[in-house]
């Protein structure tokens, strides 16, 4: 009888599971399996794992914590998961913004940046975690409905940190998640359920701003010749909203190039009547927070929503890993654990869901 060796590895999320029968040539098979596991850790990873349930801890080379299960009724989940830091005397807010631009709708419309004073160098750090919705965002949404965008659809532009295992988990599959004290957000999941069940063309492990704008990185099974992932995603899915959470894998890109690409993404998004939800990133791989400043400035200029995820991570016990790019991981499907809000990935899930809920309700309210 042939020996069976099954190595099932989810390499990008520190979830290596080696399942194999006891072979006759045990040494050889174990060597092959463990060699593959070691190679997977070297090549790619997105998060260090933190066990939310009490009991044995999951294997990871990084520190772990076991979190207790508590009834959802025994604690309260705030809308904003971390307080807004106080400003220092040298970090005054910019002057009051002038009115937002008026868009002229044809088949598509041309976005125009609001003429606003530039944000102070560190002012982005004090912006709210959950966005407030402007009249500009409402105009973009209304224009998109005229263009035929799906009011039940959102897309994600991002890298591995926005894949389901690191953000929205199984939220599109009833019975496979527990929102705990965030159960009041169930209506937003119900409204967007089909989008929670799919992975956007613009969402891939290792994606950066260049990849999103390159036809070479488009899915040939879904996209037309010479079509970029960005154009392809908007054509096939017709979303009304999009998370733009990208930058960690732009490490090494000059800030001016990153800004140019991000501006191109934002302007094309607005031109299609899609409300962009820009997101700051938790890491500082570039060393001076240049990318987060750019993201916040673009949200400010175009008067569109900003999900300030960086601010949500700052008070966490388990936030960014020591490689400055990846996040501590705990299951985003289980927000019922009291201390899940100490770990970056569940906080990412909860704040992203709150951001989507706030923007959805904000642009559709009378």
RONU-866532 format. One record per residue (C-alpha): residue number from 1; residue in one letter; x, y, z. Coordinates in steps of 0.1 Angstrom, whole numbers, plus 5000, padded with zeros to 4 digits. Layout:
<sites>
+-----+--------+------+------+------+
| num | residu |    u |    v |    w |
+-----+--------+------+------+------+
| NUM |      A |    X |    Y |    Z |
...
+-----+--------+------+------+------+
</sites>
This chain:
<sites>
+-----+--------+------+------+------+
| num | residu |    u |    v |    w |
+-----+--------+------+------+------+
|   1 |      X | 5000 | 5000 | 5000 |
|   2 |      X | 5013 | 5034 | 4991 |
|   3 |      X | 5020 | 5056 | 5021 |
|   4 |      X | 4998 | 5088 | 5023 |
|   5 |      X | 5014 | 5121 | 5032 |
|   6 |      X | 4991 | 5151 | 5035 |
|   7 |      X | 5006 | 5185 | 5044 |
|   8 |      X | 4978 | 5211 | 5047 |
|   9 |      X | 4994 | 5244 | 5054 |
|  10 |      X | 4979 | 5279 | 5055 |
|  11 |      X | 5013 | 5295 | 5052 |
|  12 |      X | 5004 | 5332 | 5051 |
|  13 |      X | 4987 | 5331 | 5085 |
|  14 |      X | 5009 | 5311 | 5108 |
|  15 |      X | 4983 | 5283 | 5107 |
|  16 |      X | 5005 | 5254 | 5097 |
|  17 |      X | 4988 | 5220 | 5102 |
|  18 |      X | 5006 | 5189 | 5092 |
|  19 |      X | 4983 | 5159 | 5089 |
|  20 |      X | 4998 | 5127 | 5079 |
|  21 |      X | 4996 | 5090 | 5085 |
|  22 |      X | 5024 | 5071 | 5101 |
|  23 |      X | 5045 | 5061 | 5070 |
|  24 |      X | 5070 | 5032 | 5067 |
|  25 |      X | 5097 | 5057 | 5057 |
|  26 |      X | 5088 | 5081 | 5086 |
|  27 |      X | 5121 | 5100 | 5085 |
|  28 |      X | 5118 | 5109 | 5048 |
|  29 |      X | 5082 | 5120 | 5050 |
|  30 |      X | 5086 | 5140 | 5081 |
|  31 |      X | 5117 | 5157 | 5067 |
|  32 |      X | 5097 | 5167 | 5035 |
|  33 |      X | 5067 | 5180 | 5055 |
|  34 |      X | 5087 | 5200 | 5080 |
|  35 |      X | 5109 | 5214 | 5054 |
|  36 |      X | 5079 | 5227 | 5035 |
|  37 |      X | 5066 | 5243 | 5067 |
|  38 |      X | 5099 | 5260 | 5074 |
|  39 |      X | 5100 | 5273 | 5039 |
|  40 |      X | 5065 | 5287 | 5041 |
|  41 |      X | 5074 | 5307 | 5072 |
|  42 |      X | 5104 | 5322 | 5056 |
|  43 |      X | 5086 | 5332 | 5024 |
|  44 |      X | 5054 | 5346 | 5036 |
|  45 |      X | 5034 | 5354 | 5068 |
|  46 |      X | 5008 | 5380 | 5078 |
|  47 |      X | 5002 | 5376 | 5114 |
|  48 |      X | 5013 | 5362 | 5147 |
|  49 |      X | 4986 | 5341 | 5164 |
|  50 |      X | 4970 | 5348 | 5197 |
|  51 |      X | 4947 | 5322 | 5211 |
|  52 |      X | 4914 | 5337 | 5223 |
|  53 |      X | 4900 | 5306 | 5240 |
|  54 |      X | 4913 | 5294 | 5273 |
|  55 |      X | 4934 | 5262 | 5271 |
|  56 |      X | 4965 | 5253 | 5251 |
|  57 |      X | 4982 | 5280 | 5231 |
|  58 |      X | 4988 | 5279 | 5194 |
|  59 |      X | 5023 | 5275 | 5181 |
|  60 |      X | 5040 | 5307 | 5170 |
|  61 |      X | 5075 | 5321 | 5175 |
|  62 |      X | 5060 | 5352 | 5191 |
|  63 |      X | 5045 | 5359 | 5225 |
|  64 |      X | 5010 | 5345 | 5231 |
|  65 |      X | 4981 | 5353 | 5255 |
|  66 |      X | 4951 | 5332 | 5264 |
|  67 |      X | 4919 | 5352 | 5266 |
|  68 |      X | 4889 | 5343 | 5286 |
|  69 |      X | 4854 | 5339 | 5273 |
|  70 |      X | 4828 | 5361 | 5289 |
|  71 |      X | 4791 | 5368 | 5282 |
|  72 |      X | 4786 | 5396 | 5258 |
|  73 |      X | 4763 | 5413 | 5282 |
|  74 |      X | 4790 | 5418 | 5308 |
|  75 |      X | 4810 | 5444 | 5289 |
|  76 |      X | 4804 | 5473 | 5265 |
|  77 |      X | 4821 | 5478 | 5232 |
|  78 |      X | 4825 | 5514 | 5224 |
|  79 |      X | 4820 | 5529 | 5189 |
|  80 |      X | 4856 | 5541 | 5190 |
|  81 |      X | 4879 | 5515 | 5205 |
|  82 |      X | 4906 | 5539 | 5216 |
|  83 |      X | 4904 | 5575 | 5229 |
|  84 |      X | 4916 | 5603 | 5207 |
|  85 |      X | 4949 | 5615 | 5221 |
|  86 |      X | 4951 | 5651 | 5233 |
|  87 |      X | 4969 | 5675 | 5210 |
|  88 |      X | 5002 | 5690 | 5220 |
|  89 |      X | 5004 | 5728 | 5219 |
|  90 |      X | 5025 | 5726 | 5186 |
|  91 |      X | 4999 | 5704 | 5169 |
|  92 |      X | 4970 | 5727 | 5164 |
|  93 |      X | 4941 | 5717 | 5141 |
|  94 |      X | 4940 | 5733 | 5106 |
|  95 |      X | 4916 | 5761 | 5100 |
|  96 |      X | 4880 | 5753 | 5093 |
|  97 |      X | 4875 | 5738 | 5059 |
|  98 |      X | 4857 | 5757 | 5031 |
|  99 |      X | 4827 | 5741 | 5015 |
| 100 |      X | 4832 | 5709 | 4995 |
| 101 |      X | 4832 | 5710 | 4957 |
| 102 |      X | 4801 | 5703 | 4936 |
| 103 |      X | 4804 | 5674 | 4912 |
| 104 |      X | 4788 | 5676 | 4878 |
| 105 |      X | 4774 | 5642 | 4867 |
| 106 |      X | 4777 | 5630 | 4832 |
| 107 |      X | 4785 | 5594 | 4825 |
| 108 |      X | 4812 | 5598 | 4850 |
| 109 |      X | 4823 | 5630 | 4868 |
| 110 |      X | 4857 | 5645 | 4875 |
| 111 |      X | 4868 | 5647 | 4911 |
| 112 |      X | 4883 | 5678 | 4924 |
| 113 |      X | 4903 | 5681 | 4956 |
| 114 |      X | 4888 | 5705 | 4981 |
| 115 |      X | 4910 | 5736 | 4985 |
| 116 |      X | 4919 | 5731 | 5022 |
| 117 |      X | 4949 | 5740 | 5043 |
| 118 |      X | 4973 | 5711 | 5045 |
| 119 |      X | 4971 | 5689 | 5076 |
| 120 |      X | 4998 | 5695 | 5102 |
| 121 |      X | 5027 | 5669 | 5101 |
| 122 |      X | 5012 | 5648 | 5129 |
| 123 |      X | 4976 | 5659 | 5128 |
| 124 |      X | 4965 | 5627 | 5111 |
| 125 |      X | 4973 | 5608 | 5143 |
| 126 |      X | 4944 | 5627 | 5161 |
| 127 |      X | 4917 | 5621 | 5135 |
| 128 |      X | 4888 | 5598 | 5146 |
| 129 |      X | 4891 | 5561 | 5141 |
| 130 |      X | 4856 | 5558 | 5128 |
| 131 |      X | 4849 | 5583 | 5099 |
| 132 |      X | 4823 | 5610 | 5098 |
| 133 |      X | 4804 | 5613 | 5066 |
| 134 |      X | 4805 | 5645 | 5046 |
| 135 |      X | 4781 | 5660 | 5020 |
| 136 |      X | 4808 | 5652 | 4994 |
| 137 |      X | 4805 | 5615 | 5002 |
| 138 |      X | 4768 | 5617 | 4999 |
| 139 |      X | 4771 | 5633 | 4965 |
| 140 |      X | 4795 | 5606 | 4953 |
| 141 |      X | 4771 | 5579 | 4965 |
| 142 |      X | 4741 | 5595 | 4948 |
| 143 |      X | 4761 | 5599 | 4916 |
| 144 |      X | 4770 | 5562 | 4918 |
| 145 |      X | 4734 | 5552 | 4921 |
| 146 |      X | 4726 | 5571 | 4889 |
| 147 |      X | 4755 | 5552 | 4872 |
| 148 |      X | 4740 | 5519 | 4883 |
| 149 |      X | 4763 | 5509 | 4912 |
| 150 |      X | 4750 | 5482 | 4936 |
| 151 |      X | 4739 | 5497 | 4969 |
| 152 |      X | 4745 | 5463 | 4985 |
| 153 |      X | 4781 | 5460 | 4973 |
| 154 |      X | 4815 | 5470 | 4986 |
| 155 |      X | 4850 | 5462 | 4974 |
| 156 |      X | 4884 | 5461 | 4991 |
| 157 |      X | 4917 | 5473 | 4977 |
| 158 |      X | 4944 | 5458 | 4999 |
| 159 |      X | 4970 | 5432 | 5007 |
| 160 |      X | 4970 | 5401 | 5030 |
| 161 |      X | 4961 | 5422 | 5060 |
| 162 |      X | 4926 | 5427 | 5045 |
| 163 |      X | 4920 | 5391 | 5034 |
| 164 |      X | 4891 | 5375 | 5053 |
| 165 |      X | 4913 | 5357 | 5078 |
| 166 |      X | 4927 | 5391 | 5089 |
| 167 |      X | 4896 | 5413 | 5087 |
| 168 |      X | 4860 | 5401 | 5080 |
| 169 |      X | 4864 | 5364 | 5086 |
| 170 |      X | 4832 | 5345 | 5079 |
| 171 |      X | 4809 | 5374 | 5083 |
| 172 |      X | 4790 | 5365 | 5051 |
| 173 |      X | 4782 | 5330 | 5064 |
| 174 |      X | 4755 | 5330 | 5091 |
| 175 |      X | 4763 | 5309 | 5121 |
| 176 |      X | 4800 | 5309 | 5116 |
| 177 |      X | 4808 | 5340 | 5136 |
| 178 |      X | 4799 | 5357 | 5169 |
| 179 |      X | 4799 | 5395 | 5171 |
| 180 |      X | 4794 | 5395 | 5208 |
| 181 |      X | 4789 | 5431 | 5220 |
| 182 |      X | 4790 | 5443 | 5184 |
| 183 |      X | 4757 | 5425 | 5176 |
| 184 |      X | 4742 | 5459 | 5168 |
| 185 |      X | 4763 | 5458 | 5136 |
| 186 |      X | 4745 | 5427 | 5122 |
| 187 |      X | 4723 | 5449 | 5099 |
| 188 |      X | 4754 | 5461 | 5080 |
| 189 |      X | 4765 | 5425 | 5075 |
| 190 |      X | 4730 | 5415 | 5063 |
| 191 |      X | 4729 | 5444 | 5039 |
| 192 |      X | 4763 | 5436 | 5023 |
| 193 |      X | 4763 | 5399 | 5027 |
| 194 |      X | 4773 | 5390 | 4991 |
| 195 |      X | 4803 | 5412 | 4994 |
| 196 |      X | 4814 | 5396 | 5026 |
| 197 |      X | 4814 | 5363 | 5008 |
| 198 |      X | 4838 | 5373 | 4979 |
| 199 |      X | 4874 | 5384 | 4975 |
| 200 |      X | 4879 | 5415 | 4954 |
| 201 |      X | 4901 | 5414 | 4923 |
| 202 |      X | 4920 | 5442 | 4940 |
| 203 |      X | 4927 | 5422 | 4972 |
| 204 |      X | 4957 | 5399 | 4970 |
| 205 |      X | 4986 | 5388 | 4992 |
| 206 |      X | 5015 | 5412 | 4985 |
| 207 |      X | 4995 | 5438 | 4966 |
| 208 |      X | 5007 | 5474 | 4966 |
| 209 |      X | 4997 | 5505 | 4948 |
| 210 |      X | 5017 | 5495 | 4917 |
| 211 |      X | 5000 | 5461 | 4915 |
| 212 |      X | 4965 | 5476 | 4917 |
| 213 |      X | 4973 | 5498 | 4887 |
| 214 |      X | 4990 | 5472 | 4866 |
| 215 |      X | 4973 | 5451 | 4839 |
| 216 |      X | 5000 | 5425 | 4846 |
| 217 |      X | 4985 | 5418 | 4880 |
| 218 |      X | 4949 | 5415 | 4868 |
| 219 |      X | 4931 | 5381 | 4870 |
| 220 |      X | 4930 | 5369 | 4834 |
| 221 |      X | 4899 | 5347 | 4842 |
| 222 |      X | 4879 | 5378 | 4852 |
| 223 |      X | 4895 | 5408 | 4836 |
| 224 |      X | 4896 | 5420 | 4800 |
| 225 |      X | 4929 | 5424 | 4781 |
| 226 |      X | 4950 | 5455 | 4793 |
| 227 |      X | 4925 | 5460 | 4822 |
| 228 |      X | 4940 | 5469 | 4856 |
| 229 |      X | 4927 | 5451 | 4888 |
| 230 |      X | 4912 | 5484 | 4898 |
| 231 |      X | 4892 | 5489 | 4866 |
| 232 |      X | 4883 | 5452 | 4865 |
| 233 |      X | 4870 | 5451 | 4900 |
| 234 |      X | 4847 | 5481 | 4896 |
| 235 |      X | 4834 | 5468 | 4863 |
| 236 |      X | 4825 | 5433 | 4874 |
| 237 |      X | 4813 | 5441 | 4909 |
| 238 |      X | 4798 | 5477 | 4906 |
| 239 |      X | 4804 | 5485 | 4943 |
| 240 |      X | 4790 | 5516 | 4960 |
| 241 |      X | 4818 | 5516 | 4986 |
| 242 |      X | 4854 | 5506 | 4987 |
| 243 |      X | 4880 | 5501 | 5014 |
| 244 |      X | 4914 | 5515 | 5002 |
| 245 |      X | 4938 | 5499 | 5027 |
| 246 |      X | 4971 | 5495 | 5010 |
| 247 |      X | 5007 | 5506 | 5017 |
| 248 |      X | 5024 | 5480 | 5038 |
| 249 |      X | 5038 | 5463 | 5007 |
| 250 |      X | 5048 | 5497 | 4992 |
| 251 |      X | 5078 | 5496 | 5015 |
| 252 |      X | 5107 | 5512 | 4995 |
| 253 |      X | 5084 | 5533 | 4973 |
| 254 |      X | 5093 | 5570 | 4974 |
| 255 |      X | 5065 | 5589 | 4991 |
| 256 |      X | 5059 | 5611 | 4961 |
| 257 |      X | 5053 | 5580 | 4940 |
| 258 |      X | 5030 | 5565 | 4966 |
| 259 |      X | 5010 | 5597 | 4967 |
| 260 |      X | 5007 | 5599 | 4929 |
| 261 |      X | 4994 | 5563 | 4927 |
| 262 |      X | 4971 | 5567 | 4956 |
| 263 |      X | 4957 | 5599 | 4941 |
| 264 |      X | 4951 | 5581 | 4909 |
| 265 |      X | 4932 | 5553 | 4927 |
| 266 |      X | 4911 | 5578 | 4947 |
| 267 |      X | 4902 | 5599 | 4917 |
| 268 |      X | 4892 | 5570 | 4896 |
| 269 |      X | 4871 | 5556 | 4925 |
| 270 |      X | 4853 | 5589 | 4929 |
| 271 |      X | 4848 | 5592 | 4891 |
| 272 |      X | 4829 | 5559 | 4892 |
| 273 |      X | 4805 | 5571 | 4919 |
| 274 |      X | 4821 | 5548 | 4945 |
| 275 |      X | 4826 | 5561 | 4980 |
| 276 |      X | 4862 | 5555 | 4991 |
| 277 |      X | 4870 | 5546 | 5027 |
| 278 |      X | 4907 | 5553 | 5030 |
| 279 |      X | 4925 | 5535 | 5058 |
| 280 |      X | 4957 | 5543 | 5076 |
| 281 |      X | 4980 | 5513 | 5083 |
| 282 |      X | 4992 | 5501 | 5116 |
| 283 |      X | 5028 | 5498 | 5107 |
| 284 |      X | 5055 | 5523 | 5100 |
| 285 |      X | 5078 | 5504 | 5077 |
| 286 |      X | 5089 | 5536 | 5059 |
| 287 |      X | 5101 | 5550 | 5092 |
| 288 |      X | 5085 | 5584 | 5092 |
| 289 |      X | 5048 | 5576 | 5088 |
| 290 |      X | 5049 | 5593 | 5054 |
| 291 |      X | 5023 | 5569 | 5039 |
| 292 |      X | 4997 | 5575 | 5066 |
| 293 |      X | 5002 | 5613 | 5063 |
| 294 |      X | 4995 | 5610 | 5026 |
| 295 |      X | 4964 | 5588 | 5031 |
| 296 |      X | 4950 | 5612 | 5057 |
| 297 |      X | 4958 | 5642 | 5035 |
| 298 |      X | 4941 | 5627 | 5005 |
| 299 |      X | 4910 | 5619 | 5026 |
| 300 |      X | 4911 | 5655 | 5038 |
| 301 |      X | 4915 | 5670 | 5004 |
| 302 |      X | 4888 | 5650 | 4987 |
| 303 |      X | 4865 | 5652 | 5017 |
| 304 |      X | 4860 | 5614 | 5018 |
| 305 |      X | 4859 | 5590 | 5048 |
| 306 |      X | 4890 | 5580 | 5066 |
| 307 |      X | 4892 | 5549 | 5088 |
| 308 |      X | 4921 | 5557 | 5111 |
| 309 |      X | 4931 | 5521 | 5119 |
| 310 |      X | 4966 | 5533 | 5131 |
| 311 |      X | 4949 | 5551 | 5160 |
| 312 |      X | 4930 | 5520 | 5170 |
| 313 |      X | 4961 | 5499 | 5172 |
| 314 |      X | 4981 | 5523 | 5194 |
| 315 |      X | 4968 | 5513 | 5228 |
| 316 |      X | 4967 | 5476 | 5221 |
| 317 |      X | 4988 | 5451 | 5241 |
| 318 |      X | 4991 | 5429 | 5209 |
| 319 |      X | 4993 | 5453 | 5180 |
| 320 |      X | 5020 | 5453 | 5153 |
| 321 |      X | 5046 | 5425 | 5153 |
| 322 |      X | 5082 | 5433 | 5156 |
| 323 |      X | 5087 | 5432 | 5118 |
| 324 |      X | 5067 | 5464 | 5118 |
| 325 |      X | 5044 | 5451 | 5090 |
| 326 |      X | 5022 | 5423 | 5103 |
| 327 |      X | 4996 | 5421 | 5130 |
| 328 |      X | 4991 | 5399 | 5160 |
| 329 |      X | 4964 | 5375 | 5151 |
| 330 |      X | 4933 | 5362 | 5169 |
| 331 |      X | 4902 | 5349 | 5153 |
| 332 |      X | 4881 | 5378 | 5139 |
| 333 |      X | 4850 | 5355 | 5139 |
| 334 |      X | 4849 | 5356 | 5177 |
| 335 |      X | 4844 | 5391 | 5190 |
| 336 |      X | 4826 | 5377 | 5220 |
| 337 |      X | 4858 | 5373 | 5240 |
| 338 |      X | 4863 | 5401 | 5264 |
| 339 |      X | 4899 | 5407 | 5256 |
| 340 |      X | 4897 | 5403 | 5219 |
| 341 |      X | 4899 | 5441 | 5217 |
| 342 |      X | 4935 | 5438 | 5230 |
| 343 |      X | 4946 | 5420 | 5197 |
| 344 |      X | 4951 | 5438 | 5164 |
| 345 |      X | 4932 | 5415 | 5140 |
| 346 |      X | 4899 | 5414 | 5160 |
| 347 |      X | 4902 | 5452 | 5164 |
| 348 |      X | 4907 | 5455 | 5127 |
| 349 |      X | 4875 | 5435 | 5121 |
| 350 |      X | 4855 | 5455 | 5146 |
| 351 |      X | 4866 | 5490 | 5135 |
| 352 |      X | 4863 | 5481 | 5098 |
| 353 |      X | 4828 | 5470 | 5104 |
| 354 |      X | 4820 | 5501 | 5123 |
| 355 |      X | 4835 | 5523 | 5096 |
| 356 |      X | 4814 | 5505 | 5069 |
| 357 |      X | 4783 | 5509 | 5090 |
| 358 |      X | 4790 | 5546 | 5097 |
| 359 |      X | 4796 | 5554 | 5060 |
| 360 |      X | 4766 | 5533 | 5048 |
| 361 |      X | 4742 | 5549 | 5072 |
| 362 |      X | 4757 | 5583 | 5066 |
| 363 |      X | 4754 | 5585 | 5029 |
| 364 |      X | 4719 | 5569 | 5028 |
| 365 |      X | 4704 | 5589 | 5056 |
| 366 |      X | 4678 | 5616 | 5045 |
+-----+--------+------+------+------+
</sites>
